[in-house]
């Protein structure tokens, strides 16, 4: 289990900051505008999903169990931007009132603390903020290196290393891919056995069959399927990289 690379309070601050950037980007935009990297996903559905998730998780943390009802759509007269802003405030408040290691139910058996939700929502807000900016035709605000590195760690350990196994999905051939983002490196192993990923030293990463490298933000976006291979550097066994890419798309859809 990875407990994350970023301080809990910084993660909570990231949720608040990214939600505001997302809400600002959505102001005055047509909700049907498409997210370029995600066919079938539009700006309005992305903003609505984020606002709904904020409310669901705030109730989950507050009440100690997964809620069965919450406000999943804007009410009459409420803009998408206001729906996001009105949802993030209570979430940030409830997370700020708690400590990282306070017990809390989650959907990952390995991490049953408030830290899980602060991390998960920080990256939920960051990835979808970039989606909304892309759909609106706006320049992407940068993602700080430490947040992007933490996001790479989360997608590899939580989504590839856990969620994919819950789905019962496997690769067809053994392959190990090194992921290099800024100061950090991981090895992601996929194949007929459950996928695994773990952080390694840059020297240990040299043992992998293939290599994906780039700036922390670029690697973060690549792992989430928002940019193609040509926007990162790839070397080695390209079939292993293609398998990892395909499995990540299934894990994170």
C-alpha positions, 0 to 999 in steps of 0.5 A: 500500500502507498500512503501517498507522497504529499502532506494531508493538508496540502491535499485538502488545499489542492481539492479546494484550489482545483475545484475553484479553477474548474468552476471558473473554467466552466463559467459561461461555457456550453455544457455539450462541449466535448473533452478532447481526450475522452470521447463521449465525455462533455464539459457539463457532465464532467463538472456535474460528476465532480460536484456530485462526488464532492457531496457523496464523499463529504457525506461518507466522511461525515457519517462514516458510511457510504451514503445512499442519497445526496444531491447528484445534480444542480437544482433549478437555477443553479449553474454548474460552476455554483454546483461545484463551488457549493459542493467543495466547501462542505467537503473541505470543511469535513476533511479539515476537521479530521486528521489524516489517520482518522478512521474512515470507510473507503472503497480500498481495503488497504487504506481506511482513513481520511487520507484516502479521501483527501488524496482521491479527491485531490486527483479527482479535482485535478484531472477533471479540472484539466478536462474542463479547461480542455473542453473550454479551449483554455490553456491548462494550468500547470500541476505542481510537480509534487502533486503530479508525482503523487497522482502518478503513484495513486493511479499506479497503486490504487487503480492499476494495483487494486481496481483492475484486480477488483474488475478481474482483468489481466494482461496476456503477456508478462511485461514490466514498464518503468514509469519515470516522472521527475524525481520519482520512478515506479515499475508497473508489472502486468500480465496473466497475474494481478497487476502490481506497481511499486516505487523504485530507485532510478537505477532499479527502474533500469531492470524493466522491459520498457520505459515511459518518462517525462515531466511529472505533469506529462506522465500524470496525464499519460497515465490517466489517458489524457495524452498519447505516447508521443507526448512522453518518451517511450523506450524498449518493449512497446508491446508491454507499454501498449498492454499497460496503457490498455489496462490503465484505460480499463482500470480508470474508466 
